[in-house]
Amino acid sequence: MRGSVEHSWGWGHSAPSPLLLLTLFLFAAPFGLLGETTRQLLEFDSTNVSDTAAKPPGTPYPPYSLADFSWNNITDSLDPATLSATFQGHPMNDPTRTFANGSLAFRVQAFSRSSRPAQPPRLLHTADTCQLEVALVGASPRGNRSLFGLEVATLGQGPDCPSVQEQHSIDDEYAPAVFQLDQLLWGSLPSGFAQWRPVAYSQKPGGRESALPCQASPLHPALAYPLPQSPIVRAFFGSQNNFCAFNVTFGASTGPGYWDQHYLSWSMLLGVGFPPVDGLSPLVLGIMAVALGAPGLMLLVGGLVLLLYHKKYSEYQSIN
């Protein structure tokens, strides 16, 4: 799959409203996310792979081209109350009936205020962002230990591709056992961004026991893909055609995987302006306060004990 994320949003000094941002994503998604012939859902056979950091993570099967998928009518899933909509599809030609009981879904949601979703990885969002959640549900894997991946494309800036920046933290309250946040920035201001945590989930709701590690390959220049002729898509994406691409793969040959419950979900946050900055959670701040305050409190109590003992000794009167 190649998800196009624009580097020049063109909003000037004012960001779009959440409803407008959702509307633009919905108009753009069938073309910018789902339509090109080279955009793919990847699958690898990891049966004989012992190195969890191997690239690729196994023997590749023929990829699924999303251009060959049939997609639902978006108006059936549009929910103005939650500012969300879901694209759900399956291959039009499926002779092996791999997707007979399965589907690939893209859920897009805008937000009216700063908050966090209820489900991990609970990325901090603002009113200038949209969340894209990808879910593979019920499709039959072609191997006993198949790993899946997505091909993600983005419009580059100049001749060079942007790099994935890694941010590390000691705080994992919102995404247990995940201490990293990956992001792409467009422009020095920046004008737009994409954020995700390197974790996917093999169960719903997601949790520590169903967490799958994610590996993102370095970005590399891709061939120019013609933009659709839709005026809304052209206004949203502009005339830039310098594409860069990278692959995101989910899971490892050991541990939990898609094979457990035939379920896989992964989320990415897309937005305009500066990305949200995670602060330390109240739980971590409390732990740090206790950890740092306890030694000081012990020193204070010890000093008072010594002071009182010294005062009592100085008041002792000899009988001689």
N, C-alpha and C positions, 0 to 999 in steps of 0.2 A: 504494500500500500504506500502510496506517496501522498502525504498530507501537505498541501502547499500552505506555507505561512508567509505572509507578506512582510517585507522589511520596511516598506514605506507606506504607512497607512493613510496618510493624506488628510488627517483631521484638523490640521492647523493647530490652534491653541486650545481647542475644546474637544473632549472625547465624546464619542457617540453615546446615546442613552442605551441602557441594557437591552431594551426591546429592539432598537435599531441595530445594535451589534448582533443580536441573535438573528434578525431578519437577513442581514448581509451574509452571515455564516450559512444560513439555510439556502440562500440563493447561490452562494459560491460552492457549497459542499458537493452537490452532484457533479460539478465540473472540476473544481479545484482539488477535490479529495477522491472522487470515485471514478472518474471517467477515462483516464489515459490508458492506452493499451499496455504500457510497460509498468504500470503500478500493480503491486503484487502483495499477496499474502504468502509468506514463505513457510516451508515445512522442512525439517531435518530429521534424519534417523540417527539418534544418539546411542543406539544399543551398544556399540563397540567403542564408545568414546569414554575414556577415563579422566582426561584432562578437562576440568570444568571451565578453563579459560581458553579452550581451543577455538580457533576461528578459521572456517565456520564451525559451529558446534556439532557437526555431524555430516553425514552424507545427504546432500540436498535432494529432495523430491522435485518434480516439475512444479513450479510455483503456480498459484491461482492468480489469474489476471482479473482485476476488479472490473475491467471493461466488459468482461463476459458475465457479470453478475446481473441479476434482475433485482430491482430495488422497490421497496414499498412506496405507497403514496404518502408523502410527508405530512399531508394535512390530517391523516388519521392518527398521528402520534403527537401533533403539536399541542402543547399545554401552556397556554398563556399564564396560568397561575404560577407555575414553576419556571417559566421562561425556558422551556426545554422542548426538544423534539428528537426523534430517533429515526435514523436511516437503517433499515434492516434488509439484508439481501442474501441471495444464494446463487450458485452458478446456474446459468440457463441450460447449459449442457452438462449433465452429471451422470454419465453412464454407469459409474461405479456406485452411485447413490451415496456418496460420501456425506452430502448435505441433506439427505432425505429427512432427517429429524433435527437438522442443525441450521444455524444462520450466523452471519457476521453482522454485527450491529455497530453503528456509530451514533452515540448519544451526545448531542450538543446542548449545553446549558449556559445561559447568561445569568448574571447576578445583579441585584439592585443595591447591594451594600457589601461591606467587608465582613467576611465570616469564613467558616470552614465547613465542608460537607461532613455528614455524619459518618461516612464510611472511609476507611483508609484508602489512599495515603493522606487524605485530609489536607490538601494543598490550600494555603491561604489565598483567598481570592478577593478581588475588589469589584466595584461597579464597572471598571474598564476592562474586564476579562471575560472570557468564555472558557468553559471546560469541555474538552473532547474526551469522551470515554469510549474505548474500543472493547468490544466483548465478543468472543468466539464461544458459542454455546451449542452443544449437541452434535457437532460435526464429528464424523468418525475419522480418527487419525489413520494414516497409512502405515504406521509402524507401532510396535508395542511401546516404545518410549520416544514418541515424536515430540520435538520442540518446534514451536512456532515463532514467527518473527514478522515484522512489518518493514517495508521499504518506505522511508519518509523523505520527502523532498521539500526543499525550501528555496525561495528566491534569494540568490546571493547578492552581495554588495560589491560591485567592481569585479575584477578578474579572480579574486580570491574568495574562498568559502569561509564563512564564520566557523569558529571552533566551539565545541561544547565546553562550557565552563563548569567545573565541579566545585561545589561549596560543601564544606564539612562542618558538622556541629556535634556537640555532646548531647544534644536534646533529641530524644526519639519518642516523646510522649504521643505525638500524633501519628507516627508511623513506626510502630515498635520494631527495634533492631535495625532500623534504616537511619544511618547518620549522614546521608549525602543527598544533595539536591543538584540536579543538572539543569543547565539553562543555556539558551541561545539568545543573544542580543543583536539587534539590528540598529546600526548607527551609534554615534558616540553619545547621543543625548540620554537614552536610546529612544527610537521611535516605536519599537515593538519588541516583543520577547516571546519565548516559549519556555516553559518550565515543566519538569517532571522529576519524580523520584525514581531511582533505578530499581523499581519493584513492581511486580504484577501479582495477581492473586488467582489461585486455582479453585477457590470456593467463594460463594456469596452467602453472607457478607465476608469480606476479606479480614484476615487476622494474621498473627505471627505464625500460626501453624500452617497456613496455606500460602505464605509469601514465597515468591519466586524471584531470584535475582535477575536483573536485566543487564544486558551488555549492549552498548551503543558503539558502532564503528565510527572512525573519523569521517568527517564530511569530505566528499570529493566532488569535483565538477561533473555534472551530468549533461547529457545532450539537451539542446533547447527543445522545450515542449510548447507547441503552439497554444496560446490561450484561447479559450472559447470565444465566440463572437458575441456572447451576451454583454450588453452595455453595462449591466450591474456588476458582472464579474470583472470587466475591464476597468470600471471605476474603482473597484475594490483592490484589484491586484496591479493595476497599471500596465504599462507596456513592457516592463522588464521581463526578459526571458533568459537570464543567467541563472540556471538552476544548479543547486548542489543537492546531494543525496547522501543518506546514511541509513544503515540497517539497525533496527532494534530487535534483539532476540530475547525470548523469555524462558527462564528456567535453566536447569542443568541436568546432566544425565543421572545424577543422584538426587535424592530428596523428593519432595512433592512435585507434581507436574500436572499437565493438562489431562494425562491419562487417569488421574484419580476420579474426577467427576465430569470429565469432558466440558470443562469450563475454564475460561481465561479472560481476565479483564486487566486493562491498563489505562491510565489517565494522563492527559497532558493539559496544561493550562496555557492559553493563548491570550495575549493582551496588548494594549497600546501604552506607550509611555514607559515609565520605570516599573520594573517588576516588584511585586510585594516582597518585603523583607521580613523574614521570620525572626522574631525575638525569642528569648528563652521563655518556656512555658512556666506558669505559676508553680507547678510541681517541682521542676528543676531548680527554680529560684529558691523555693523552700528548702530543698535538699542542700543547696549550696550555702544557704544562710545557716543551717544547722551545722554543716560540716566545717564552715569557717568560724562560726560563732562559738562552737563547743570548746575548742582549745583556749580561746580568749576568756570564756567564762570560767574554765578550770584554773587559769592563771589568776584571775581576779579572786576566786574563792580561796586559792592557795595563799595569795598575798594577804588577804584579810585574816586567815588563820594564823599566819606567821606574825602579823602585826598584833593581834590579840594576845598570842602567846608571849611575845616580847614584852608587851605592856604588863601582863600579869607577872612575869618574872622580875621586872624592874620594880614592882611594888612590894616585893618580898622583904620583910624586916628580919634581920638576924637577931637571935636571942642573946648573942654575945655582945 
